Amino acid sequence: MVKLYALSTCPHCKKAKQFLDDKKVDYQVVDVDLAKGREQKEALEEVERLTGRKSFPVIVINEIVVQGYKPEEIEGALDSET
């Protein structure tokens, strides 16, 4: 299971989405800035719980958390998934 927490206007988040798309990864995306009310609050709390701060993108691959757009780390986490 791959989950991406992103902001719709964030260039690094767009790169992360493109990277996952290029790798044909099945993932769930949460555009936190487009979420409303409770959903947005919960997403922000989850990002802060995972990383200790509110910065994006955050990619969760199984138990591995990659903060920021770091292709090598994302690739490594994806490799460990299989």
N, C-alpha and C positions, 0 to 999 in steps of 0.2 A: 504494500500500500504506500503510495506516494502522495503527499499533500503539500501544496504550495500556498503559503500565506503571502499575499502581494498587495500592492497598491496599484490601481488601474493606470496611474500617471507616472509611475516609477520606471525610469529607463532600465535599471538593473533587473527589475521584476519582469519586464518585457523580454530581456535577454534570457532570463531563466526559463520563461515559458517557451521561447523559441528553441532553446537548448533541449528541453524535455520533448517538445514536438518533433524536433529533428531526430531524436533518439527513439521516437515512436513509443514513448513511455505513457502508459495509462495513469493519469494523475487527476486528483481533485484540486481545484483552485478555489481559494477564498480571497476575493478582492475586498479587503477589509474596509477600504474607503467607500465602497458601494453597498456594503451591508448596512442594515438598519437596526436601530434599537438594541435589543438584547443580543441578537446575532453578532453585531459589531463589538459590543462590550465583551462577549465571551471570546471572540477571536483575538481581540487585543490582549485579554488576560492570558490566553493560551500562548501567544507569541512571547509575552513577558515571562511566563513560567518556563518556556523552553529555552529562552536566551538570556534572560535577566534584563532585557530592555525592549523597547518598541522600535525595532528597525527592520527593514524589509529589503529583499525577500528572505523568507525563512522556508526551507524545504525540509520536510520530514520524510525520510525513507526508512521504513520499518522503525527502528529505534534510533537511527542516526539523524542528527540535526545539523544542517548546513545553513549557516547564517551568511547572507550576502550571495552575490553571484560569483561562485568559485567553481568553474567548470571541472577542474581536476578533482575537487572534493566531491562534487555531485557524481561524477563518473565513478569514483571509488566506491561511493555509497551504493550506487546502482549495481556495480559489479558484485558487491557483497550480498545483494538481495537475491541473486540467482543461485 
